[in-house]
Amino acid sequence: WDLRAGVAMIIAGLIATGETYITNVEYIERGYEDIIGKIARLGAVIEKVDGM
């Protein structure tokens, strides 16, 4: 998995209209420490939902 591509998907979801769901985020989280928290601190509405 290309970690940069995973983060690109997060960014694309942030600029898209409506809700975006990204699966297999463990690959992204493995390469970026607290990526969800960092993006949330920038003002994004983002959350991790287990079991999807």
N, CA, C and O atoms as a MOPAC input file, in Angstrom:
PM7 MOZYME 1SCF
protein

 N      0.83400 1    -1.17600 1     0.00000 1
 C      0.00000 1     0.00000 1     0.00000 1
 C      0.87600 1     1.23700 1     0.00000 1
 O      1.88000 1     1.30300 1     0.71000 1
 N      0.49300 1     2.20000 1    -0.79100 1
 C      1.18200 1     3.48400 1    -0.83800 1
 C      0.52700 1     4.40400 1     0.18800 1
 O     -0.62300 1     4.81000 1     0.01900 1
 N      1.24800 1     4.72500 1     1.23400 1
 C      0.68700 1     5.54000 1     2.31100 1
 C      0.30100 1     6.92800 1     1.83200 1
 O     -0.68800 1     7.49500 1     2.29700 1
 N      1.06900 1     7.47700 1     0.91200 1
 C      0.74500 1     8.81100 1     0.38100 1
 C     -0.57900 1     8.78900 1    -0.36900 1
 O     -1.34400 1     9.75100 1    -0.30500 1
 N     -0.85100 1     7.71400 1    -1.06900 1
 C     -2.12800 1     7.59800 1    -1.78400 1
 C     -3.28400 1     7.53500 1    -0.79100 1
 O     -4.35600 1     8.08200 1    -1.05000 1
 N     -3.07300 1     6.87900 1     0.33200 1
 C     -4.10900 1     6.82300 1     1.35800 1
 C     -4.43100 1     8.19400 1     1.91800 1
 O     -5.60000 1     8.52800 1     2.11600 1
 N     -3.41100 1     8.98600 1     2.17400 1
 C     -3.63200 1    10.34700 1     2.67100 1
 C     -4.26500 1    11.20300 1     1.58200 1
 O     -5.07200 1    12.08200 1     1.88300 1
 N     -3.91600 1    10.96400 1     0.33400 1
 C     -4.55600 1    11.68600 1    -0.77300 1
 C     -6.05400 1    11.38800 1    -0.80000 1
 O     -6.85300 1    12.27100 1    -1.11100 1
 N     -6.44100 1    10.15500 1    -0.47600 1
 C     -7.86200 1     9.81600 1    -0.41300 1
 C     -8.55400 1    10.56200 1     0.72700 1
 O     -9.69700 1    10.99400 1     0.58100 1
 N     -7.86800 1    10.71400 1     1.85600 1
 C     -8.43400 1    11.49100 1     2.96300 1
 C     -8.64100 1    12.93300 1     2.52800 1
 O     -9.70100 1    13.50700 1     2.77700 1
 N     -7.65800 1    13.51700 1     1.89000 1
 C     -7.76100 1    14.90500 1     1.43000 1
 C     -8.89100 1    15.04700 1     0.41600 1
 O     -9.65800 1    16.00800 1     0.47000 1
 N     -8.99600 1    14.09900 1    -0.50300 1
 C    -10.08700 1    14.13900 1    -1.48400 1
 C    -11.43800 1    14.07100 1    -0.78000 1
 O    -12.38100 1    14.75800 1    -1.17500 1
 N    -11.53300 1    13.25500 1     0.24900 1
 C    -12.77300 1    13.16200 1     1.01300 1
 C    -13.10500 1    14.44500 1     1.74800 1
 O    -14.27600 1    14.78900 1     1.90800 1
 N    -12.08600 1    15.15000 1     2.19300 1
 C    -12.31300 1    16.40700 1     2.91100 1
 C    -12.86900 1    17.49600 1     2.00600 1
 O    -13.61700 1    18.36100 1     2.46000 1
 N    -12.50900 1    17.45800 1     0.73200 1
 C    -12.99500 1    18.50200 1    -0.17700 1
 C    -14.25300 1    18.08300 1    -0.93100 1
 O    -14.86900 1    18.89500 1    -1.62100 1
 N    -14.62900 1    16.81800 1    -0.79800 1
 C    -15.82600 1    16.31800 1    -1.48100 1
 C    -17.09000 1    16.78000 1    -0.76000 1
 O    -17.05900 1    17.12400 1     0.42200 1
 N    -18.18600 1    16.78100 1    -1.48400 1
 C    -19.48900 1    17.09700 1    -0.90400 1
 C    -20.06000 1    15.83800 1    -0.26100 1
 O    -19.96200 1    14.75100 1    -0.83200 1
 N    -20.64400 1    15.97400 1     0.90100 1
 C    -21.24300 1    14.82800 1     1.57500 1
 C    -20.24100 1    14.07700 1     2.42600 1
 O    -19.15900 1    14.57900 1     2.73000 1
 N    -20.61500 1    12.86900 1     2.80500 1
 C    -19.76700 1    12.04500 1     3.65700 1
 C    -18.87900 1    11.14900 1     2.81200 1
 O    -19.26900 1    10.70400 1     1.73300 1
 N    -17.68700 1    10.89400 1     3.31400 1
 C    -16.74000 1    10.00300 1     2.65300 1
 C    -16.33300 1     8.92400 1     3.64200 1
 O    -16.05300 1     9.21200 1     4.80600 1
 N    -16.30000 1     7.69400 1     3.18200 1
 C    -15.86800 1     6.57500 1     4.00700 1
 C    -14.63200 1     5.96500 1     3.37300 1
 O    -14.63000 1     5.65000 1     2.18300 1
 N    -13.58600 1     5.79800 1     4.16200 1
 C    -12.34200 1     5.20000 1     3.68600 1
 C    -12.09900 1     3.95500 1     4.52100 1
 O    -12.10100 1     4.01500 1     5.75100 1
 N    -11.88900 1     2.83500 1     3.85700 1
 C    -11.65600 1     1.57800 1     4.56100 1
 C    -10.16400 1     1.26600 1     4.59300 1
 O     -9.36500 1     1.89200 1     3.89600 1
 N     -9.81500 1     0.29800 1     5.40600 1
 C     -8.42600 1    -0.14500 1     5.55500 1
 C     -7.50100 1     0.97900 1     6.00500 1
 O     -6.37100 1     1.09000 1     5.53200 1
 N     -7.98900 1     1.81200 1     6.92300 1
 C     -7.18900 1     2.94200 1     7.38600 1
 C     -5.99500 1     2.51800 1     8.22700 1
 O     -5.11400 1     3.33200 1     8.50400 1
 N     -5.95400 1     1.26000 1     8.63400 1
 C     -4.80400 1     0.80600 1     9.42200 1
 C     -3.50100 1     0.97800 1     8.64700 1
 O     -2.44200 1     1.16400 1     9.24600 1
 N     -3.57500 1     0.91600 1     7.33900 1
 C     -2.37400 1     1.13200 1     6.52900 1
 C     -1.92000 1     2.58600 1     6.60500 1
 O     -0.72300 1     2.86800 1     6.65800 1
 N     -2.87000 1     3.49400 1     6.60900 1
 C     -2.55000 1     4.92100 1     6.71100 1
 C     -2.03800 1     5.22700 1     8.11800 1
 O     -1.03400 1     5.91800 1     8.28300 1
 N     -2.73100 1     4.71100 1     9.12300 1
 C     -2.34200 1     4.96700 1    10.51200 1
 C     -0.96700 1     4.39500 1    10.82900 1
 O     -0.25300 1     4.93700 1    11.67200 1
 N     -0.59600 1     3.32900 1    10.17800 1
 C      0.71400 1     2.72500 1    10.40100 1
 C      1.83800 1     3.67500 1     9.98900 1
 O      2.90700 1     3.68300 1    10.59900 1
 N      1.58900 1     4.46700 1     8.95900 1
 C      2.63700 1     5.33300 1     8.43600 1
 C      2.61300 1     6.75700 1     8.94400 1
 O      3.58800 1     7.49100 1     8.78400 1
 N      1.49500 1     7.16200 1     9.56500 1
 C      1.36300 1     8.54000 1    10.03600 1
 C      0.84300 1     8.53200 1    11.46300 1
 O     -0.25600 1     8.04100 1    11.72500 1
 N      1.62400 1     9.07100 1    12.38300 1
 C      1.23200 1     9.08800 1    13.78700 1
 C      0.06200 1    10.04800 1    14.01100 1
 O      0.14800 1    11.22300 1    13.65600 1
 N     -1.01600 1     9.55900 1    14.59100 1
 C     -2.21300 1    10.33700 1    14.95200 1
 C     -2.73200 1    11.18800 1    13.79400 1
 O     -3.05000 1    12.36200 1    13.98200 1
 N     -2.81700 1    10.60700 1    12.60700 1
 C     -3.24900 1    11.36100 1    11.42300 1
 C     -4.66900 1    11.90600 1    11.59100 1
 O     -4.95000 1    13.02700 1    11.16700 1
 N     -5.55400 1    11.14000 1    12.19500 1
 C     -6.93500 1    11.59900 1    12.37300 1
 C     -6.97600 1    12.78100 1    13.33500 1
 O     -7.66700 1    13.76600 1    13.07400 1
 N     -6.25100 1    12.69400 1    14.43200 1
 C     -6.20400 1    13.79100 1    15.39200 1
 C     -5.60800 1    15.05600 1    14.79900 1
 O     -6.09600 1    16.15800 1    15.04900 1
 N     -4.56200 1    14.89700 1    14.02000 1
 C     -3.91600 1    16.06400 1    13.40700 1
 C     -4.84500 1    16.75600 1    12.41600 1
 O     -4.92100 1    17.98400 1    12.38500 1
 N     -5.54300 1    15.97700 1    11.61600 1
 C     -6.47100 1    16.56400 1    10.64000 1
 C     -7.63800 1    17.23000 1    11.36800 1
 O     -8.09600 1    18.29600 1    10.95900 1
 N     -8.11700 1    16.61000 1    12.43900 1
 C     -9.21300 1    17.19700 1    13.22100 1
 C     -8.78600 1    18.52400 1    13.84400 1
 O     -9.57500 1    19.46700 1    13.89100 1
 N     -7.54900 1    18.60300 1    14.32000 1
 C     -7.06600 1    19.85300 1    14.91400 1
 C     -6.95800 1    20.97200 1    13.88600 1
 O     -6.93100 1    22.14700 1    14.25300 1
 N     -6.89600 1    20.62900 1    12.62500 1
 C     -6.89200 1    21.64000 1    11.56800 1
 C     -8.30200 1    22.15100 1    11.27200 1
 O     -8.47500 1    23.08800 1    10.49300 1
 N     -9.30300 1    21.53500 1    11.89300 1
 C    -10.67800 1    21.99800 1    11.72800 1
 C    -11.56900 1    21.07600 1    10.92400 1
 O    -12.73800 1    21.39100 1    10.70500 1
 N    -11.05000 1    19.95100 1    10.48200 1
 C    -11.85100 1    19.01500 1     9.69500 1
 C    -12.78200 1    18.21300 1    10.60300 1
 O    -12.46500 1    17.94800 1    11.76300 1
 N    -13.91500 1    17.84000 1    10.06400 1
 C    -14.81800 1    16.92100 1    10.75700 1
 C    -14.43100 1    15.53100 1    10.28100 1
 O    -14.76500 1    15.13300 1     9.16500 1
 N    -13.72900 1    14.79800 1    11.12900 1
 C    -13.20900 1    13.48300 1    10.75700 1
 C    -13.28900 1    12.58300 1    11.98100 1
 O    -13.04000 1    13.02300 1    13.10300 1
 N    -13.63400 1    11.33300 1    11.76200 1
 C    -13.68400 1    10.38000 1    12.85600 1
 C    -13.39300 1     8.98700 1    12.33000 1
 O    -13.61100 1     8.68700 1    11.15700 1
 N    -12.89900 1     8.14900 1    13.22000 1
 C    -12.67000 1     6.74900 1    12.88800 1
 C    -13.84100 1     5.94700 1    13.43300 1
 O    -14.17300 1     6.04100 1    14.61400 1
 N    -14.46000 1     5.16500 1    12.57000 1
 C    -15.59300 1     4.32900 1    12.95000 1
 C    -15.16500 1     2.88200 1    12.77900 1
 O    -14.87600 1     2.44500 1    11.66600 1
 N    -15.12300 1     2.14400 1    13.86500 1
 C    -14.73200 1     0.73800 1    13.79700 1
 C    -15.88700 1    -0.11800 1    13.30500 1
 O    -17.05500 1     0.19800 1    13.53200 1
 N    -15.54200 1    -1.20500 1    12.63000 1
 C    -16.54600 1    -2.17000 1    12.21500 1
 C    -17.23800 1    -1.87800 1    10.90700 1
 O    -18.30100 1    -2.43500 1    10.63100 1
 N    -16.66300 1    -1.02400 1    10.10300 1
 C    -17.29600 1    -0.73100 1     8.81000 1
 C    -16.73100 1    -1.62600 1     7.74700 1
 O    -17.13300 1    -1.53600 1     6.58700 1

